[in-house]
Amino acid sequence: KDAGTFSFCNPTKVTGGKSVENRECIESRQTASIHSDAIDVRYNDGGLGDVSGIIRWELPKDELTMLGVHRTFRSNAGVANNLMSQTAQESMNLTAGLMSSEESYAEKREEFRSYAKTQTGSYTFATEQETVCEENAAGNTECREVASIKRDVDGNIIVSAVSPIKENHIQLTQFTVKKWDFEPKTLEQISKKREATMAIITAKADAEAAKQVAITAAETGKANVVKAQYEKEVIKVQAVV
């Protein structure tokens, strides 16, 4: 077939503490060329999760290239299972390794989508080890080694390898990451870290507010002293007069 779809999602979801059917996922699976459960990933802080979405592709138009695709994969199922599914799973994990579970949970979702699409359909990134240091809840600095994207002197991403999808001249017409889920342990870690961070921010804000109150009180006291002195001077002058 000229085109195909890979749907990866979980057919059940937890709502209100109960496991119910994920109708959107089930409907997506019914029309897909291939489907699987959500793709399991591991982030660079050790957190585990899974990613749900959908990928659509179109095969090359010219006869010579199509013969090459057929010679390699033999069938629609071969393209779907041995190329699309495997490449997508690898790219999702490569992308997850570039960020922490908390970053994926919050501010780097768009980067996740962009990086995963590029690494699935175009090329994988060359990486290098980088030391990342963060302040923990106790105020101590913790450092760890993580993978980061390797760039040249002009800031351009260095390519590690060309995607097999691109090598076979197959075009991704849709690449959608719809949902990120995290294991309970990871969600608990994210929650605790956020609470600790908010506590630090609140403590600093309270300290700054207390400092400002002290400054205001001191200035107010000085003003009251000067006022009292002038009031006494007025009384003295009146007594002399």
N, C-alpha and C positions, 0 to 999 in steps of 0.2 A: 504494500500500500504506500501511497505517496506521503502519508503523514501518520503520526501516532501520538499517543498520550501516555504518560507515566504518572499515576496518582499514588502518593505516599501519605497515608494518614491512618489513624486508629478508628475502627468502626464503632467504638464505644467511648463515652466520655463521662466524667464524674460531674454531676450537677446536684447541688444541695446534699452532698454526702452520699448520693446514690449513683450507680452506674446505669447510664441510659444510652440508647442508640444515638450515634452521631449521623444524622440523616444526610447532612452535606457530604460527609465522607462516603457514605454508602452509595449515594447517587453519583458521586465522582468516579467511584470504582466501577460502576455499571457501564460507563461509557469509555473507560480507559483501555488502552491496548495491553497494559500491564499495571498491576497495582501491588502495593505492599503496605505493611504497617509503617508508621512514622519512622524516619531514619534516626537511629541512635547516634548520639555524638558525645564527645568528651571535651570540655573546655580546658584552657590552660591553667586553671586553678584546681583542676581535678574534679570539678562538678560535672554531673551527668545529666543528660536531657534527651529530648527527641524533637525532631523538626517535621512539620507536615506541610505539604504543598502539592503543586502539580507542574509538570513539564510537558510542553508540546513541541514536536519537531516535524520538519519536512525533509524528505530525502532529496538528493541531488536530481536535477532535471535531465542531465545529459546521459546518453546510453553508456558511454565508456566508464564513467564514474560509478554508475549504478551497477554495472557488471562487477566492478571491484568490490562494492558493498555486498553484493549477493555472494561473491566468491568467498568473502570473509565470514559473513554471518548466516548465509543460506536462507533465512526466512525472516518474517516480521517478528516472530518470537525471539529469534537470535539477536536481532537489533535491539529489541526491548530489554531482554534479560542480560545479554552479554556486553552490551554497550551502554545503553541509557541508565539502567538501574545501577550497575557497578560504578560508572563514572560519577553519577550523582551522589552516591553514598560516599565515595572517596572525597569529592570536593566539599561536601558538607562537613566532614571531619577535619579536613585541612583548614577550612574556614573557622570552625569552632576552636581549633588550636591557636588561632590568632587573637583570641579575646577571652576574658573571664566570663563565667556564667552570669555574673551581675551585669557586666557590660552588655551581653547579649539580651538580658532581661529588660534592660532599660535603654541606654543612649546609643547603642551601636546596632540596632536592628536593621537600619537601612544599609549600613556598611556590610552586615552579614549577607543581606540579599544580593548586593552588588558583587561582593567578593565571590560568593557561591556561584552566581551566574557566570562570571568570567572564568572561574576555575573549572566549571562544568563544560562550557561550550567553546572556550577559546584557548586558555593556557593556565597552567598552575604557576604559583608564585615561588620564586626562590626565597628562602628564609635564612635568618641568622639569629643567634642567641642574643638576648638582651636582658639586662638586669633591671627588674622593676622593684622599687621600694615603696612601701605603703605604711602609714601609721595605723597601728591596731587600736582597739578600744582602750587599752591600758596606757596609750600614749607612746608605746615603744615602736621603733621602726623595724619592719620585717621586709626582707628582700628575697626574691626568687628569680630563677632563670626562666624566661619565656621566649617563644618563637615570635619574631617580628618580620615584616616584609622587607626584603632586601631591595635597596634602590641604588641607582647610579648617582653620579655627582650632580646631575640635573634634577634629581628627585623622581625619575621615572622607575616604575617597577621592573625588576629584572626577572625575566622569564626562566622558569625551571624546566618546563616541558610543554609541548603543544598537546592540547586535549585530543584524544582519539576521535572524538566527535567531529572536531574541526578537520582532522587529518582525513576523515572520510567524507568531507564536504557536506555534512549534515547541518542544517540550520535550526537553531532553537527559535521558535516563534512565540513561545510563552515560557516564562520562568517565574513562578510565584511561590514564595514561602508564606504560607497562610498563618501558621501558628507555631509557637515555641512552647514546649512543656518541659518541666524540670522535675526530677525525682524529689520526694518530700524532704530528704536530707539536704539537698541543694537549696530548695526554697527556704528551709529553716535557716541555713547559713546566710543566705542573702538577706533574710528578714533581720537576723541578729546583727549582721554587719551594718545594715541601714539604721537600725535602732541605736547602735553604738556611735555611728557617725553623727546622727541627729543629736545624741546626748552631748557629744563633744562640741558641736556647733552651738547648742543651747547654752552649755557651760561657758563657752567663750563669750557669747552674747550677754549672758548674765553678768560675767566679770566686767565686761566693757560698760554695761549699764550701771553696775555698782560703782565703777570708777567715775563715771559721769555724775552720779548722785553725790559722791564724795566731793568732787570738784565744785559742784553747784552749792553744796552745803557750806564748803569753805568760803566760797565767794559771798554767799548770803551772810555768813557770820561776819566776814570783814565789813560788809555793807552795814550790818546792824551795829557793829562797834563804832564805825565812823558816825553813824546817825546818832548813837547815844552820846558820843563825845560832843557833837555839835549842839545837841539838846542841852547838855550841861553848860556849854559855853554861853548859850542864850540866857540861861538862868543866872550865870555869873554876871553877865553884862547888865541884865535887868537889875540885879542887886546893887551893882556899882552906881547905875543911873539913879 
